[in-house]
Each structure stands twice: as C-alpha cells, then as structure tokens.
Amino acid sequence: MNDWPILYKQVLHVKDPKNPVGVSIMWTERQVVADMLKTENYCAIGNLYSSAGISAMIRNVYANPHIRKIVLWGADLSRSGTALMALMANGVDENFFIKGDEKGGQIEKEIGHEAIELFRKSVEVINLRGKSPDELRRVVSELSKEPPKPFTEPKTFPTSRPKPFTYPSEQIGFRIHGQTTAQTWLKILQNIMRYGRNKTTRYTQENELKELLNVMAVVYNEDPEKPYLPSFFPFSEKDLATYYPQVLSAKQIPGIAYTYGQRLRDHDGVDQIQNIIDLIKTRPFSKKMVAFTAKIKEDWSVVNKGDTPCLTQILCSIQDGKLFMTTHFRSQDMVHGWPRNVFSLRKLQKLICDESGVPMGSFVMITHSAHIYSDDYELVEKILKENYEKELGYTSRQMFEDDPRGNVTVEIEEVGKKPVGRPTKYAEKPTDKEYEIVVKIYAPNGGLLLKEWRGKTAMEIYIDMVNIGEYLVLPSHAIYIGTEMQRAEFYIKLGMPEKYNQDPAANKAL
C-alpha cells in the first residue's frame, strides 16, 4: 500500500490505508476535519469539490479495495455530495452520465459500467451532510472497528484525457471581454486551452493544469437580479443561491475556515463594504474605496497546510456617474470558480450601488493565475465545441461586435484631375479623375470625428495607420477595415468608384 493513493497523493490526508473508512468532506477544509478526528482511525480524508472528482474517488477505491465505507460530511457548496448520492442510488446511463443528477455529472468511461456497478454494490456511502461534528466522530469511530474485507483485487483503469497543444503567445497579460458572464467565460476557456502553459499542480489526477498569467476579464452588462445562466454552466441557479452568502454575508459556515464575506464584512471587526458605501455618500470622488481579504500572519502560517483567500482585494470607483468594480484574484479555477465568483461579486456590486444610490457600471476581474485543471480538459472541450460559436453569435456571414472606442467609415473621394498617361490595366471605364480612399474613425453612437487617414492605395493608408490598435480594441475590426480598403482600391482601379459602398459586415461579394 506504499503507492496508495494513486491520485491526489499530495492532497489526501491519509492515516491508515487498510482501514475500511474514507471520509469525503466536499468543501470543508481537510485540516479542520483531521483535527476533529485526531483520536479516531480512518483510511483517508479528501475533498469532493465537484462531481468530476467522483471518478478519481472510484479509481482510488479500486486501487485500495479495503475501503468499504465512505462517510459524506461537510459543506456541499457545489452539490457534489448530491451527485455522489445520485450515483449510488441510480447508477449511470449508457453515456456514463449520473442518473438523477440535475447538473449532469459524468463518470469517466474508461472505468466501465461493470466496475461502476461493483463499486455501487460493494461500497456504502453514509450521508452525514448537515450533521454535527460529534455525529461524524461517532460514525467514523464505529465504522472503523469493522474488519477490512477487500471487495476485489486492486485494480487500475486506463485514461484517455486530451493533451491540448499550447500555441505561442505573449504569455502574460490577456484582456477578454463580453456582454454577459457566459460570453466572457467561454472566451476565457478558449484562450486558456489554446495559450495556457502547462504547469504542475497537486489538485488533479495527472498533477497538471494549463495556466494564463494576469487575465483581465470585463463583463459589461450582467444583470445580478436576473443572471443569464445557460445550461452549459457546471452549476445551477440553486447552487448560486447557496454560494451567495459566502460573499455577501459575514455569517460563519460550519466546517469552513473562512469565507470571503467574513473577510470583507467582519475583518478584525471592520465591515469594509459598509465603509465603502459610507465613503461613496460623503466623497464619491475618493480613490480609497478598497476592501482587502488578507490576514498576513494567519494566512502565511497555513500556506503549506491550509487554504488562503484567492480573492485578494476589491476596488470601487465612480466615473461618469456610475460605480465600477474591479476585483483581484491571486488564483482561480476558471471552470468551476470563476463564474461563481463573477455572479456573486456582481451581486455585491449591486448591493453597494443600491445602498449608495449610484448606478452600476461594468465589472472587471483580474486573475493572476487563471487555470484549467487537467481533470476538466474534456469537459471544457465539449462546452466550447457545442456552445462557443452559438453563444457568441458567430457565423460565416456575420461576426459583428461593437468596438467601444469607435466606428469606422471607408469612402472614396474625388480629389482632382489625373495626370495624362496610360489607363490602368484593370479599368473598365477609363476616367481622367483622381480619387483617394478616406478612412475616418468616429466616437461611438454617431459621435465626433476622432481621426482621418487618406491615401491613393490601401497599402499607403496601411503604412500611415499602423497604430490603428491605439484607436480600436477589436482585431476583427482591423481586419474588416483592411478588407474594405482593398475593395475601395479595386473599384478605383476599375474606374467605377461610384459603385463602392461600405458593407455593414464581412461579405463574400465585392
């Protein structure tokens, strides 16, 4: 048993590998439970953060079939415990989805139907969610006295997890935006799967993740009262309702060492959110609207054995009569954690706005380590394949998005008489008139003219406007402008400038 556990070896708290009792504590801190059970015997204590972890649980149990009892206890914040109970009660369908699990949890197909059924018949899950620590100690004590009887020979299963290729990139500093949390999330997942660097971690079966450094995600218009929750999110509206108090309230949650709400609303007796609200009312121009989560001495003392806050600070600023919120995270699981954090902190932004009487602006989340765990590669690839283009509204005929910095027009203007000479070889209607391509950028919504470029050819203007990125945000608009300039130049060469009209979007026809 020296090589057990085969998965999450650096994370599981192992006491006696031949003991028949495993303790699954979902989101409760492992060290807290280990301290509770320090006088009891057991095999191991481990978290079950999501239903994806059930497959790893089955693999570890088959590698150590002495485990016959799994005690389920603690804070079920993502309903992973509910998924485990559904598996034990109902099994899986032909595609390995857990029957009766409203979140659509799936067991890895490499484990196989036969092994899943033997696990269900041979291992008992004792549901102690919502029970007291005393009840946990009593049950573990009683069960651990049962003689260990392996239900099978030790066994391992193959894996066929995808290994995404990493494209070259700037490596640090990525700006990603969307109107909704869902749109922004899909773009983040796409960027991490494509450009994320492989890195070692303790928290996956293969000890691997893909990571981007310093992702700035902007969500423009998510309504915190009516959040847009498409079915491809790996959680439900009910899960969000369970999570919100961890951010909005200072209430203690049993088994959880701390919550963001406690650090924000009762930080050494200080309610930082109320202080921000009060400051807005007295000095709305202040740049001191900030809340911190760090307790330096306490957090560094547990850096190798416990959890420290991923959320580090929240900043608010009022500009143009709106309250904008920026949040900073040292680290985030971008599949399961990021969207929950956005929805809950956007709700906190709304609370501050309502209390201070200031309209709500956009929301920004800056993540230093934005990562996807290898356990979720397959899930993410499936989500992107089925939803990316559909959710973002992309088609081969239409890929339009407003640029927040302005709108561009491309025109042809007559500028005088052409010098006498041979007509261009492309001309269908030779003319003695001379024309220029004119590109103008206006402020959004029909605003003022900001900049103008002129030239006789698309290349001439291109050379003059190489700094176009300073005026526009979206690469798609830069590509579109180049296409339109080429079209305009072609019509001039044909001798038919009057035929040119700027298309509203990319079009196969001239």
N, C-alpha and C positions, 0 to 999 in steps of 0.2 A: 504493500500500500504506500510505499515511499513516493511513487509517482502520482499519487492522487492528492488533490483533484486534477483532472486533465485540462479543465477550463477554469479561468479566473483564479488561478493558483495564488496570485499575489493579492487577491481581493477577499476571498472567502476566509472566514475566521474558523480554522479547523482545531478541534480539541481531541477527539478520539475517532479516527477513521472507521473503526469497526463497530461503533455504536449505531444502533438502528434508527436514531432520531436526527433528522435535519430540521433546521429552523429557518423558514423563509419569512423575511421581515419587510418586504416591499420597500417603502421609502424611509423606514426608520433607520437611524444611524446604528451601524453594526457595533461600535464600541459601547454604545448605551446598553444594547441588549446583552452583549458579552458581560458587562458589569452586573446586569440583573441576574444572569445565570452563572455567576462565577463559582457557586457552590454545587451546581448541577453538572451532570455529564451529558454529552451530546456529541454528534458527529461533526456538524459544521453549522455556522450561521452565515446566511447570504442574503443579499437584496434581490428583489424582483421588481425592477423599475418599470418594465413593460412586458407585454405578452411575448415579445421576441425572446425574452430570457427563459421561457419555459423549455424551449428546445435544448438550451445549454443545461438546464436542470436535468432533463431526461438523459442527456449524454453523460453527465457526471454520475447520476444514479446507476446507469448501466455499467459504468467503469468501476463502481463500488456498490454492488447489489446487496451489501449488508443493510443499506438504507431502506427501511420498510415503512417509516412514518415521516411525514413532513408536516410540521406544525406551522400554520399560516397565521401570522400575527403582525400587528403594526398599522401604519398609516397607508391605506390603499389609495394613494393620490391619483394614480393613472388607471385604476380599475384592473391592474394586472392580476390581483388576487381573484377578482371576479372571473377573469379569463381562465385562470387555473382551475377554479371550481367548476366552470362550464366544461372544461376538457374532461375532468374526472367524472362528471355526470353524464356527458353526452358523446364524448369522443370527437372524431374529426370526419369530415366528408371526403369524397373521392379526391378532392384537390388539397387535402390536408388543412382546410380551414376549420377552426374550432366551432362546433355546432353550438348555437345558443349564445355566442359571444357577439354582442352588438357592435364591437369595434373591429370585428373581422380578423382576429388573431390567427396566425398560421404556424403550424409546426413544420420544421424542415423535412422535406420529402425524403431525404437520404436516410432518415430514421426508419421510415417504413410503417405501414399500417399494423403489421403483426407486432412489432416492437412496441408501438404506442398502446395497443390493446393489452399486451402483457404488463406494461407499466401501470395501466389503469387498474388492472385486476390485482396486482401484487403490492402496490404502494398505496397507503391510505393517507389522505390529506385531512388533517384535523383543523377545522376552520375556527380560529380564535380571534378573528378580527373584531374589534370593539370590546374585547375582554380585558381585564385588568392585568397588570404585571404579576400579581400574586397567582392568578389563574394560569398564566403562562408558566411560571415556575412549577406549579403543582403538576400540570400536564406533562411537561418535559421530564420532571423527576419520575413520574410513574411510568411513562413510556420507555425511558432509557434503561429501566430494570428488566425489560423483556429481552430474552436471549436473541442474539443476532442470527437470523436464518436467511442467507442469501437466496434470492428467488431465481437466480440464473447464474451462469458463469460470467465473469467480467467480459464486457463486450464494448467495442468502439464502432463508430459509424463513419463512413467517408463524408467528405464535404465537397461542395462544388460552388463555393462562393465566387462571385465575379471579382476579378482583379482589374479595376479601372486604370486606364492609361493616364498618365499625367502630362498635360500639354505644357509647353513653356509659357511663362507669364512674368509679370512684374513682381510677383511673389508676395509683396506687401502693399496694402492699401487698395481696396476694391470698393467702388461706390455702386450700390444696387438699389433700385427704387421700384415702387409700384403704387397703384391707387389703393389697393387693399393688402391686407396681411397675406392673403393667399397668393396673390400675384408676386409679391416680393419674395415670399418663401420659395416658390418654385424657381425663381431666378437664382436665389442663393444656392439651392440644391444643385442646380445645373452648373454653376460656377465652381462649387467645391468638387463635384465629381470630375469636372474637366481639368481644373487648375490646381486642386488641392495637393499638397505634398504629403507623401506617406510618412507616418510617424508612429513610434511605439507608444502603447498605452496599456494599462493594467485592466481595462474595463471591457475587453472584447475577447471572444474565443481565440482569435488569431493574434491578439495583442497588437492590433493595427488600427489606425484611423487615417483619414485624409483631412488636411487642415489648410485653411487660408488664414493669413495674419491680417488683422485690422480691417474687418469688413464694416463699412458704414452703410446701414440699411435704412432707407427712407420710406415711410408709409404715409401717404398723403391724406387719404380720406376714409380710413376705417371708422365706422360708427360704433363706439363702445356700447351703446344701448341696444343695437341690433347688429351684432357682429356677423360678418359673412363667413359661414362655416361650411364650405363644400365637403362632400363626403370623403374626399381623399385625405383629409387631415387624420392623423392617427389618434384622434381623441374625439369626444362628443361634447355637445353643449353642457351636458350634465357633468362631465369631467372638469370643464372650465369653471362651472359654478362651485365645484369642490375646491378648486385651486385658488380662486379669487381671494378668500380670506387670508391666505398666506402672504399676500402682498398688501392688501388694503387694511388689515387689522393687526393689532398688537397681541391678539389672543394667542396663548400658548397651545400648541398642538401636541398631545401626548406622544412620546417617542421621538419627537423631532427636536434636535438640539437647539435650533433657532429657525425663525422664518424671516423673510425679507421685511414683512410687516412689523415684526418686533424690532428689527434694527432701524427701521425708518420711523416708527411711531412711538418707540419707547427705548431709545438709545441712551442708556445711563440716565433714564428718567426724562429724556428730551423727546418731544414729538416734533420731529424735523418737518414733517409735512404741514402740520398746523403752523409752524413758524414761517414756512414759505408762503402760506395763504395770508398770514398776517402781514408779511413784508410786502406782498403784492398790493394789499389795501393801502399801505402807508407810503411805499416807494416803488411804484410799478416799474420804474426805470432801473432799479437795482440790478447789479450783476452778481449778487450774493445769494441767489435762490438755489441752494445746493443742499443735498442730503447724502450722507455717507453711511456705508454699512460696516466698515472695518472697525474691529476692536483689536488693535495691533497686538498687544501682549497675548490675549486669549487666542486669536486666530493663528499666530505663529507657533504657539505652544502645541497646537494639534495638527500642524501642517503635514506630518507624516503618518498620522493615525486617525484623522477625522476630516470633516468637511469644513471648508472655509467659504464665505459667500462668493458666488460667481458674479453677482451684481455688486459693483463697487461704488457707484455713485449715480445720482440723478441731478440733472441741472434743468432749470426752467428759465426762459427769457421771454419777455414781451416785446414784440416788434410789430409795427403796423396794426396795433390794437388787438393782436392775437397772442395766445400763450403757446410757445413751442417747448417741447420736452425733448431732452437728449439724455439717453441712458448709456452707461458704460459697463461692459461685462469683461472680466478677465478671461472667461472661458464659457463656451456654450455648446451643448449637444444641439445642433441645428435642426435635427429631425424632430425630436420629442420636446426639447426645452424651449427653443427659440420662439415658436408660435405661441406657446402658452405664456411666455414672458411678455410678448408684444401685446396680446389681448389684455392681460392683467394690468400692465403698466399704462396702456392706453386708457383703461378704465380709471386708473389713479390720476392720469392727466385730466380726465373729465371731472373727477371729484374736485380737484384743485380749481379747475375753471368754474365749476358751479358755485363753489364756496367763495371764490374771489370775484365772481361776476365778469370774467373775461372770456371772450370766445376762444374756442380751441383751434390751434394751428396744427401743423404737421407733427409727426412723431419720428424720432431718429433713435436707432440703437447701434452703438459701436461695439463690436466684439473683437477682442484681441486674438483669441484662439477660437476660430469658427470651424467646427469639425463635424464630420460624419463618421460614426463608428462602423467598422467593417461588418458588424452584425446587421447593419441596416442597408448595406450596399444594394442588395437585391430588392428590398422594399422601395428604396429611392429610385432605382432604375425603372421599376414598374410604375411608380407615381408619375415620373417625368414622361415616360412613353405614352401613358394614357391621358395625361391632363395638360402638359405644358403648352402645346400649340392651341388647344381648345380654350384653355383658361385665359391665355394672353391675347386671343383673337387673331392669331397669325394664320394667314392663308397665302397661297401662291399669288393671289391677286391683290391682297390688301395686308399691309403691315404698317399701318399708320399710328403714330403716337405723338401727342402734342409735346413740343420742346418748351420747357418752362422759361427759356431765355429769349425766345422769339420765333417769328415766322419769316420765311424767305420767299422772295419772288424772283423769277428769272424772266427777263424780257429782251426783245430785240428793238433797238432804236436806230433810226436813220441819222447819220452824223455828217453827211455831205456827199460830194461827188467823188467817185472813184477815179484814180489816175488812169489815163488811157493805156490800154495794154491788152494782152490776150485774155479772153474769158477763162474762168476756172473750168477744168475738165468735167466737174460734176454738174455745172449749171445747165438746167433745163430751160430757164428763162433768163438769158443774159441781161444784165442791168448795169447802168452807169452809176448807180447809187452805192454809197458805202454805209455799212452797218456795224454796230457794236452790240455785244452781249452785255446786259446790265443785270447785276445781281444785287439785290437790296435785302437787308435784314431789318425787320420791324419789331418793336416791342409786342408782346402777346396781346391778343384781343383787339387788334386794329390800332395798336399804339404808334408811337413816334418812330420815324426813320432813325435807325441807330448807326448803320454803316452801309456803304455802297462800294461795289467793285465794278470796273469796266475793262473790256478788252475785246479784241477782234477774234480771238480764238479761246476755246475752253482752256488750253494749256497756259495761255497768257494770264488768264484770271487765276487759274490754279496756283501759279507761281506767286501771284500777288496776295493770295488769301490762305497761304499755308498755315496761318494762325487761326483758322476757322474754329478750331477746338476751343479757343478762348471765348467765342461768341455763342456756340451751340454746345449742348450736352450730349445729344444722342448721335452715335455713329451712323445710325440708319439715315438721319437727315443729311449728313455729309455725303454719304453715298448717293442719295437721291439728288442732291444739288449737282454733283458731278455728272449724273445721267442727264439731267435737264440741260446743262451747259453743252454737252455733246450734241443733244438734239437740236438746240438752238444753232450751234455752229453748222450742223448738217443742212438745216433749212436755208441758212445764209449762202452756203456753197451751191445749193440747188437753185439759187436765185428766186426762192419762194419764202422770204421772211414773213410775209403776211399770213402764211399757213401755220406758223408756230403758235401753239397755245400751251401754257404750262399745265401739265397734268396734275390733278389733286393727289395722286398716289402713283406708285410704280405701275407701269403698263407695258405690255409686250409690244404694243403698236407704237409707231413713231407719232 
